[in-house]
Every structure is written in structure tokens, then in C-alpha cells.
Amino acid sequence: MASALHSMLRRPGAIWIRRWSSCAPAYRTGPATLRSSDRPRACEVLYVVGGLYGNLAALEAIRGLARREERPGRVGIIFNGDFNFFNATAEAWLAVNSAVRDFRGAHDFKFATATRGNIEHEVAAHAGDPGAIVGCGCAYPAHVDPTGVVSSRAAAITRRLHAVASLSDAPTWIAPWLAALPATERVVVGGGDDEDLGTVVGVVHGDPDCLNGWALAADAVETDAVSAWCDEARVDVLASTHTCVAHLSRLNENVVVNNGAAGMPNFDGAWEAGLVTRVAARGAPAPPETPVYGATLARTGAAVDAIPLRLARLRVVLRSDAARAAGLAPRPRVSRD
């Protein structure tokens, strides 16, 4: 399944940008949301954690990684959606959402926050209604999932998660908290909160137009579209997730980076690891783990890197073969400097 999915993603000319006309109204965002913050968050090092998928072992690995930074008080962390998925038990539902909400906790991180992904959106929108018809909100392009098998499996998992969230004794705070999460975040890395001096990162789940859009997927990124989005939003970097295919593309003065998945394997063979995106200001300490790949921004000298989360196979929330059977962990496409 994964090989077939990857082959489809790599098909020449497979450009499938989701524009407003094909984005469900509930999922529409637009690049204006990326510049709407009067005072964006600021840090020296930013971790963008997409696709945790309910993996508590990965969550602890991320916490350990951030604490190993030389200056953790200057580190910001954003979980940019789909931190729920396989945590479809009452205990795991509470554990994952509590951990993400309270991630900063007693640690001296500059900030830790979350945005919603399509899983959070779907579950929160229908929580409390056990009879609701719930899908995954994945919006797979037809050539990625031509038979609908991947979508149906993801929808089945989301329905199990929704059933847990709708239990009569489910914590009442989780669904409203998820519903209130923003779709995007804007962060200035380095330069204090001065956007002229720092690197401005636009954090999305899918793409700037659509929360569950696929226009920043590995084989869909187009230089003109990215430049237009970055100009309108006034950002240097677009950091996304959603597609489960890790990649980094440098397009003119901008960088698009997708961490694939933090909570599931991204690579075959030696790289059985989750990935997170790290954006660090010029002069920041070296990352605590050697990056798999990365790029340096010409304007600011900031480093944009893919950092591995080294998880033993048995600690991944699904076994590697089960994740691949669900079509959720294809090989990545990597653009290196």
C-alpha cells in the first residue's frame, strides 16, 4: 500500500492544488489568517510537531529533545494538528490531549501551543453526538487514494476516536478546547518580535488556503503559488504536515517544509523514525540531534531542519507494518541543499 501510494505521489505532473472552490467552507483559512496576529509569538528555536497521531512515546521523545536544547527557555513548540488519531481509548484520549495542552508545564519553554488538524476538527465538531456521521476530513486527492481504501480506514479510526470523545463520562473540556484551537500560527524566530530582523514562520496544517489542503505536498508545491502566499502572509517559511510525506523545498527566497509525521515512521530501512521540524535563528546552538536534511535561509541565516525522533519499533503506537498497511507512512521525497 505504501509503495503504491508513494508511486502515485511521485507521478510526473501530478499537481493537485486544492483551491477555495474545492475546500469545504468549514476548512477554509486563507493566507490572511497567517498575518492576523497583532503580536506574533517569538522564540530563538521553534519546533513544529505535526502528525503526532496519539503516540505518547513520541510525545515524550519531543519533550526530551526540547529539554536537551542548550537554552530551553528560548524554545517554542507548536503541535500543528493531528496530534490525535490512534489514541482511541478513554485513557489515551485524555492523556494525549492533557499532555499537549499542558506541554509547557513545569518546563522552561518559551511557549508550547497547538493548532487544530482535520482530526481535531472532525471530532470536536461532532463530539457529544454519538449518532453523527464522522469522516476523517483527510481530503485525499483522487490519484493518492483512487480506490478510497486509505480514506475509509482513516475514517474508521476517526469514528472510533469520536465514539470515545462522545462517551457520557468523557472529559467535558477536551472538545471545546479542540474546537477553539486556531487553524494557523505565526512565529518570529530570532530578532525578538521584529519581523524585519527575524525569520517569520507561517505554521499551517495543510496549506495556507485550506486546513486540510494538499497544495504544500511534496509533488504539489509550485514556486509561484508559494511566493504569492508568502508575500500575502509576509512569511519566510511555510511549515505544514497533513500529507504524511516528509519534504523540504527551497523556492526562491522561501522554504516549504513538511515534517511528515512525528508519531509514525517516515523512512524505510535505517530511518525508522518520526520527524519534527526545527527552525533556529542564526547563532542558535546546534540541534541536539543531527538533522536528516535542512536548508539555510539567505535573508536571515536561519536553519530549517528535519530532526529525527528515534523510537524503537515496539514503542511506535502502531507496528510499522500496520501503519504501512493503512497507507499512512509512505517514503518521503527529500530536497537537500
N, C-alpha and C positions, 0 to 999 in steps of 0.2 A: 504493500500500500504506500509506504513512504517513498520507495523508489519511483513508483508511478506518479505520485504527487509531485516529487521533485522534477521528474521529466517534464511534466506539464508546466511547472513553473519556469523551466528553462527553455520552453518552446520559443524559437525565434519569432519576434514580432508580437509577442503576447502582451499587448498593452491594454489594460482593462481599468482605466481610471474611473472611479465612482464619482460622478459629479452630483450637484444638488438634485438634478432631475431623477437620479436613481437612488438617492439616500432618503430613507424613511424620515418623515418630519421629526420624530422623537429623537433621532440620532444626529440631526444637523447641528453643526457647530459654526464653522467658518473661521478664517484666519483672524478676523476682528476679535474673536474671543481670546486670542493669544496676546493681544496688546491692551486688553481692557483693564488690567490691573494698574491701579494708581501707584502702587508701590510694590514692585515685584520682589519675590524672595531673593536673597543674596547669600552666597557662600563662596568658599575657596575651591571646594571639591564637591561635585554633585554626583550622586549615584541615582540612576534611573532604573527601576526594577519593574520590568513588565513580565506578565505571564508567570506569576508565582504558582498559580493553579492549585492552591491549597496545600502546598508542600511545606510542612513545618520544619523539616530538616533543612531545606533551602533557606527558609526564613532565619534560622539560627546561623547558617553559614554567612548570610548577608550581614547579620549583626556582628559576627566575629570579624568579618572583613572590614567593616567600617570602623570598628574599635581598634584595628591594627593600623589605621592611619596615624601618622605622627602627630597631627593636630585635629583630633576628632571634633573639637569644638567649632571647627570651621567646615564641617562636613554637613551637607544637606542630602536628604533621601526622599525620593518620590516613588511610590508604588503606582505606576501608571496603568492600572486596571488589570482585570482578570487575575486578581490575587485569590479569588475563589474559583473552585471548579470541582476538584476531586474530593473536597472536604465535605462530603455528603452524609455526615452523621451529626447528630446534635452536638456532640462534644467537639468535633473538629470544626464545625460551623462557628461555634462560639470561640474556640481557641484561635483560629486564623484571624477572624475579624477583630477580636480583642487585641491580638498581637500587633496587627497593622495599625489600628487606631492608637495604641499606646506605645508605638515603637520607640519613640524618643525616650520615654520613661525616665529612668534614673541615669541614662547615658547622656554625656555632654555633647550630643549632636546639635548642630546649629538649628536644624529643623528636621522633622520627618512627617510626611503627609501623604495623601493618596488622591488619585483621581479615579473616576469610575471607568470600567470597561464594559463591553457588551454583556458579560455575565452578570456583573453587579446591576447593570441597568435592567436586565430582564427579570432577575429575581426580585429586586426591590419594587419594580413596577407592579408585580403580581403577588407579593407576599401577603399572606392573610386570606388569600382566595384559593383554597385547595383545588377548586374545580377549574381554575384558569388554564387556558391553552398557552403553554410556555415553550418558546423556541430558544435557541442559543444566541440568536442575534449575530451570528458569525458573518453572514452575508457573503459566503464563499462565491467567487466568480464561477461561472459555469464550467470553464475549462479546468479549474482547480478541482472541482468536485462534480464531474459530469454525471455520475450515477446517483448523487445525493447520499452516498453511504457515510461519508465523513460528517456531513451536516446532521444526518439522522442520529448518529452515535453521540455527537456533541449535544444535540437537543435532548436525548435521553438522559445524559448525565446532568444537564441543566434542570430537567424536570425532577430528578432525584434531589438535587440541591434545593429547588423550590419547595418540594414536599417537606424537607427538613425545616426550612425557614418558615413554613406555614403551620407547623405544629402548635398546638394550643399552649404549650409551655416553652415555646421558643422565646429567647430574649427579645423584648419589645423594642430595644434601642437600635438593633442592627439594621433593619430595613430602612427606617427613616434616615439613619446616618449614611447608608449607601446611596440613597436617593439624593441626598443633599451634597454629595461629593461633586466637585467641579469636573467638567469634561477635559479641561486643559490646565496647564500651569505655565508660568513664565518665570524664569530664574536668571539672574545675572551672576555669572561665575567670574570672580575676580573683579577688581575695580570698585569694591564696595557695592553701592547700589547705582553707580554711574554707568549707564548703558553705553556711553561713548568709550569708556575705558575697559569695560568688562566684555565677556562673551555672553550674548543673550541666547538662552536655550528655550525653545518652544517645545513643551512636553505635551504630546498627544497620545491617544491610544491607537487609533487607526491612521487617519490623515487629517490635515487641517480643515477640510470641508465636512468630514463625516466621522463620527466617533467610531463607527465600525467600517470605515472605508479602507480600500486596498491600494490607494494611489502611491503609498510610500513602500510598497512591497518591493522585493529585490529586483524583479524584472519589469516593474511598472514605473519606477521613478523616471521622470522626464525633466531635463535641465530647465526648460522654460517654465514649466509649472512650478517647480520648486523655487526658482528665482522669484516668480511672481508672488508666491505665498510668503516667502521670507521677506520680500520688500514690503508687502502689505502689513505683515505682522511685526516687521522690524526685528527679526531674529537672525542669528548666525547659524544656529543648529536646530534641526528638527529631530527630536528623539521620539521614536514610536515603538510599538510592539505589535500585537494582534495577529500577525501572519504566521508566527512560529518559524520563520525563516530569518536567521541572523544575517545581517549585511551592513556594510558601511560604504557610502558613496560620497565622494567629494565632487561637487558640481559648482564650477566657478569658485565663488568665494564662500559657498555654503557647504555644510555637511549634513547628510541624512544618515541616521544610524538607527538600526533596529536590533535590539538585543536577543531576538528570537524568543527564548523562554528562560526565565530564571529557575523555574521549578521542574523542568524536564530536560532531557539530553538534547543537545543541539548538533552534535557531531557523531559520526560513526568512528569506529576504531579507537584510537588513543584518546580522543576528546569526548569522553562520556561525561559531559559537564553542563550545568546551567551556565547562563551568561547574564551579566549585568553591564550596563553602560556607565562609564565613568568619564566625567568632563572635569578637567582640572586646570586651574589658572596657570599661566606662565610662572615658573618659580615654585610651584607647589611641590611638596615631597613626592618622590616616586611612588607608584601604586604598590600596595602590599603583595600583590600577585602579578606575575609577568603577563602583560596583555597578550591576547591571541592575535589581535590586529588593531590598528588605530590610524589616526591622522592628526596632523597639527594644523590649526587654523592660521592662515597667513596674517590676518588682521590683528589678532591678539596674542598669538603664540600658544593658545590653549590646546591641551591634548585631549582628544576624544578617543577613548579606548574601550575595547570589549574585554571585560575581566571575567575569568572563569570561576565558577563555584564548583569546587571539586567534591562531588558527592559519590560515596560508594553506591554501587548499583542497588543494593538492597535497601538503601535509605531513600532512594527516589520514590515518590509517592505511588507511582505505578512502576512495575517492572518495565525495563527498556523495551522488551518485545511487545508488551501490552500497549504501551504508548504508541509504538510504531504501527501496530495493528489498527489503532484508531485513526491513523493518518495524521498524527499531531506532532511528529518530530522529524520532519524531513531534513535532509542535508542542507547546510547553508550555502549561500553564494557570498564570497568574501572579495571585496575590492581592497587591496592593500595599497599603501603609499608606493 
